[in-house]
Amino acid sequence: MSGKRKATAGKKAAKTHLPYDGPPDYRVVGRHGMFPDIGHDEIARFNFLAHMNRHLSTRVMPAVAEAFEKRVRPAFEKAEKRVFKDRHEVRKALLKDPMFQWWSALRRATMEQRQQAGRWVALRQAEALNARADKLTRGDKRLKLDPKLDLPRYVAAVDHHCMPGSYHTELAPGDVTAAANYDIGLFATTGGMLGRYNDGGGVAVAKWVKENLPAFRPKRILDLGCGLGHNVLPIAEAFPKSEVVAVDVAAPMLRYGLARAKTMGVENVTFVQGDAASLAQFPDESFDWIQSTMFLHETSFGSMPKIFAETKRLLRPGGVVLHVEQPQYAKTMPLFEQAMRDWDAFYNNEPFWTKMHEIDLDAFMARAGFGAGDLIHGGVAAVVDARVFPEAAKDDKQEDYGRKPAWHVIGARKPAKSVMRAAE
């Protein structure tokens, strides 16, 4: 082929080339001091799962929507002589369609494979990880564990996200493998949409508070359901003069969380084992800001009123309570979308998911003692480091982690008695 024909062929190829729109490579994930060592094949597994999850949400899910409109809805309306009345009828009708079955089976498989991949990495180096965490946390007063704590049933009875043993199970003294597994596998589930250190939710919350409450100067911050601390650390960094207390029921998460924080240079967080529904160890009006990030949906209908009541008790006059969650189901949300969002409740070990997204959170805040005029509403999207994840930072396709405000902020401000203590 002549040089001219080669150049022409090259131009044609360039015109047909599509820009890459997949998730970032796992090798750019942030490696803090507690991050497990990951080999070539293990990285390849996580990359495959990230791409599969992205494919399911951006390519296969639209096909499910098409099948719903062309097959499922017409068949239901013909048989029942009426339209769907709620998302539950939609889900039950979708269960009979092969396209939904295919999508659902593959999505469940990726969750199970993600747990297998993450647990293998954590368990093969369990002794080293546990020893590293022990060296970083031994004798540190910022780790306060309670071996006698009774685990809430909503924690003890469920393997959340198909994670064997969930967050709390300890396989050995000083165990942190559950936390390590969770930390390294979030990338595969989200396709990198939570940022380099899986902390995009916390970064978004800190950013929202600074933009919407610019005069707020909290002295003490309480984070509920902190897990391994990935969302509370950005808040602690954004408010370095604040004393931050992170609470969770799971000891492995707290050990790992403090060790992780120390390797990342975050020194103003204390990790406390406790039940968010009963925090008697803290006196009344002892925090200026109480918050949670994607925590409420993993509690229960019975525990939520107690959790909200505790936030009211613990909040100082002039203080703020904020909860960041998935959006509630509303009449404006199509029933098909509601049914698809319900998937986690039935097939991803999230038993409170569906109930959580239909309850009236404003009413729960009112029952806790907050007035209608004190309520706060807003929306946030996870913040991604564009320098590390350039494509993810502008991605708007991911089902739950797009650039639109995918999470709802619900909260309240406790009326000040006189001058807001948080501003002192």
N, C-alpha and C positions, 0 to 999 in steps of 0.2 A: 504493500500500500504506500502510495506517495505521501510526502510530508503534508501536502495540502489536504488530501483526503483524511489523514490522521487527525489534523487539526479540526476539520469539519465534524468528524465523528465525535471528537472530544467535546465540542460545543453542544452537540445534540445530547450527549450523555449528561452534561452539566444542566441542561434545561429540564431534564426528566428527573434529576436527583431531588429527593425530598429531604428537608432538614430534619435532623434527629429530634424526636420529641419524646424520647423515653426517659426513664429515671437515671440519675447519675450513677456512676460506677461506685461500687461499695468501697473501693480503695480510697475514696476521698472522705469517708466517714471519720469524724473526729476520734482520736485515740487518747483519751485521758489516762491517768495513771492506773486506774482499776480496770481498764478495758482488756478483755481476754485476748490472748494471742490467737490470730486467725490465719490459717494456711491457705494456699492457693485454691485447693478444691473446695474448701469451706466458703471462701469468697465467691467462687463460681456458683455455689448453691444459692447463696443469698441474692446474687445478681439475677439468677434465673427466676427466683420467686418474686423479686421486685418487678421484673418485666412481665411475668405472668399476671400478677395483680393489676398492673397497669393495663395490660391487654384486656383483662376481664372487665375492668371498669370503663374503658374508653372504646372498646371494639365489640365485645360480646354483650354488654349490658344494653346498648342501643338496639341490638338485635332482639333482646328480650322485650323491649318496649314495642318494637315493631310487631312481634308475635302477639303481644297483648292486644294491640289495636286491630290486627287483621284476623286473629283466630279466637283469642280468649274472650275478649269483650263481646264480639258478635255471637259467639256460641252461648255465652251466659244469658245475654238479653233474649236470644231466640228461645232458649229453654225455660227461662223464668218469667218472660214477658215483662221485664222491668230492668232498671239499671242497678249497678252495685250500690249497696247502702253504706258500706264501710270498707276499710282496708282489710279486715279479716276475711270478708268474702272474696276480695281480690286475691289475697294470698292463697286461699284454698283453691281457687280456680286456676291460678298459675301453677300450682303443684302438679296439675295434670298435663301441662304443656312441656314437650321435650326440650324446647329452647331454655326455659327456666330451669328445668331439671339439670341440663348440661351446665349452665352457668353456676347454679347452686352447688352442684357436686364438685366442680373445679375449684370454686372459692373455698369450700370446706377443706378440700384436699390441700390447698396452699397453706391454710392455717395449720393443719396437722403437720405438714412438711416443714413449715417454719419452726414449729416447736421441736421437731426432731433434729433439725439442723442446729438450732440454738442450744438445745440441751446437750447435744454431742460435744459442742465446743466447750461448754461450761463444765461438764462432768469429766472430760478427759484431763482437765487441769484444775479440778476442784481443790485439791490439797494446796496447790500454789496460790490460787485465788483467795482461799480462806486464810492462808497464812499472811498474804499481803494485806488483806483487810484488817486482820488482827494487829499486825505491826503498826498500821496507820491509826487505829482507833483505841488500842489498849490503854486504859487509864484516862482517856479523854472524857471530860465531864460533859461534852456536847453530845454524847450518846447515852441515852437514858432508857434502858430496857426494863420491861416488867414481865418476868417469866410466868407470873401468876395471872396474867391478863386472860380473861375468857374471850375467845374469838367470837365475834357475831356469827350467827348461823349463815348469813348471806355471804360470808367469807369462807367459813369452814366447809360448807356443803357444796361448793362450786369450784370447778377447775376453769377459772376465767380464761377466755380466749383459747380454750383447748390446752392450756398450760398445765401439765400434770403437777398436782400439788399446789396449784395457784401461786399466789405471792408469798405465802406464809410457811410452807413446809420446809423443815430443816432436816437434811440428810446426815448431818454431822454437827458437832459443837462448833459454833461460830460460822455456820454455813452462810454463803452469799450467792450460791449458784443460781437460785431462782431469779435474783436481781440481775446477775450477769446475763442470763439467758434473755430476760426481758429487754435489757439494754441493747444487746447486739442484734436482736431480731426486729426491733421496731422499724428499721430501715426497709426490710423486706415487705412489711405490712403496708407502710405508707409510701413507698417508692421515694424516700428521701424528702418527703414534703414536710417533715417536722424539723428539718435543718441538720446541720453537721453533728450536733450533740443531742438530737431528738428533743430539743428544748424550745422549739418554735412556739409552742403554746404559752410557755412562761414568758418568753420575750414579748409576745403579743399582749399579754395581760399587763406587764410592766409598762409597755408603750401606751396602752389604752389609758391606764391610770394617770400617767404623766400628761397626756394630752387632754383628758377630760376632767382631771382634778389637779390642775397645775399647782395649787397652793397647798396640797396635801403633803404633810411631813410626818409620816407614821414613825413613832418610836418603837413600837412592838408590832410584829406581824405574825399571824398564825396561819399556817397552811395545812389544810385538812386533806387526808388521803394522799400524802406526798409521794408514796411509792419510793422509787430510788432517788428522788430529789431532782429529776431532770427539769421539772417546771418551776420549782421553787428557787433554784440557784440563780436563774436570770433575774428574778425579783430581788433576791438578796444583793446581787451585783448592782442592780439599778438603784437600790436604796442602801448604800454601804454603811450609813450611820444607824440603820435600824437593827434591832435585835429580832432575829427571825426564828420562829419555832415551827418545826415541821413534824406533824403527827401522822402516824400510820400504825395499823395493828400488826404488821409483818416485820419481825425482827431481821430477817435476811435483807429486806429492802433498806432498813435503817442503817445497818452496818455498812452495807455497800454505799448507801447515800452519803454518809459522813466521809468514808474513805475517798469516794469520788470527789466530793467537795474539796477535801484537803489537797488532792492532787491537782485540782483546777484553781487553787488559790482563793477559794471562797471560805472565809473564816467566821462569818457572822450568823451561821445557822446551827441550831441545836436540834438533834433528831430524837424525838420522844415516842415511845411505844404507848399507844392509847387508843381508845374507842371514841370516835368523833361524836357519838351520841351520849357519852358520859365522860366529861373531862373535869372531874372533881378536883384534880390536882392543880387546876388553875383557878385563882379567885375571881370573883365578879369584876367586870369592867377592867380587865387586865391587858386588852389588846386594842390597838387603834385600827387595825385592818385584819379582817379574817376572810380567807378566800379558799376556794378549791378550783381545780382545773380538771375537767373530765373525771370527776369523782362520784357525783351523785348517782349516775346510772349504774354504779356497781354497789349501791347500798340496797335498801329495800323500802317498801311503802310504810312499814311499821317504824323503821328507824329515822326516816326523813324528818318527821315532826320534832323528834328529839334532837336531831342535829341542828335544825333551824332554831329551836329553843335555846340550845347551848350557845349558838352564835349571838343571840340577843343578850344572853346573860353575860357573856365574856366581853362584849363590845363596850368600849368606853364612849361616853357622850361625845358626839361629833365624829365618831369613828365610822368606818365603812365596812360592810360585808359584801363580798362579790362571789358568785358562783358562775363558772364558765362551763357550758354544756352544749350538747347537740340541740338544734332547734326543736321546739315543741311542734307536735302535729296541730295544724290549724285547718279551718275550712278552705283556706286559700291554697293549701298544698294538695295537689292531685292525689287521688286515692292510690294510683299506681306507685307514685313516689313514696307514699307512706308505707305501702306494702313491702317495697324493696328495702326501705330503711329498717323495717321490722325484722329483716333476715337475721340479724345478730341475736335477737331474743330466742329464736327457735333453733338456730344451727351454729351458733358461736359461743354458747355457754354464757349468755348475758340475760338471765331470767327477768331482771327488772327493767330491761331496755324498753320494752313496749309500753309498760305502765308509766315509766318515768316520762315518756314523751307525750303523754296525753293528760297528765295531771296539771292542775292550775297552780303554778309556782307562786304567783302573786297571792293566792289564797293561803298557801303554806306560810308565806312571809307574814301575812296578816295574823294568822293563828299564833305565830311566834311573838307577836306584839309590835310589829312594824306598821306604821300608818301608811295609807295609800299615797300620801304626799311625800313619803320618804323613799319610795321605791326607785330603783335605778334599772334602766334597760339599755342594752347596747349590743354590738356585734363585733367579733374579731375573727381574723384569719391567721393561721400560724405564720410566723415570720421566718423566712428562709434566707440564709446568707447567699446573696447573689454572686459573690466572688467564688464561692465553692460550688454552688449548685445553680449555674446560670439559667439552665432550662427550667429547673423546678421553680425558680423564683418567679417566673412569668407564666407558669402552667396554670390553666384554668379548666383542665379536663378531669382531674382526679375527683372521684365521687365525693369524698368527705374532706379533702385537703386542698381544695382549690384556692385561688386568690380572692374569691369573694368571701364576705364575712360568714364563714360556715358554722361558727359557734355563737351561741347566744349568751349574753351577759345578763344575769339577773342578780339584783342586790338591793341594798338599802343603806341609808345613812341614819345613824341614831342621832336624834336631835341633841344639840349641845345644851348643857345646863347653863353655861355662861360662855366662857371662852373655850374653844375646842382644845382639848389637852394635846391632841396630836400636833398642834402648831406651836406648842410651848418650846 
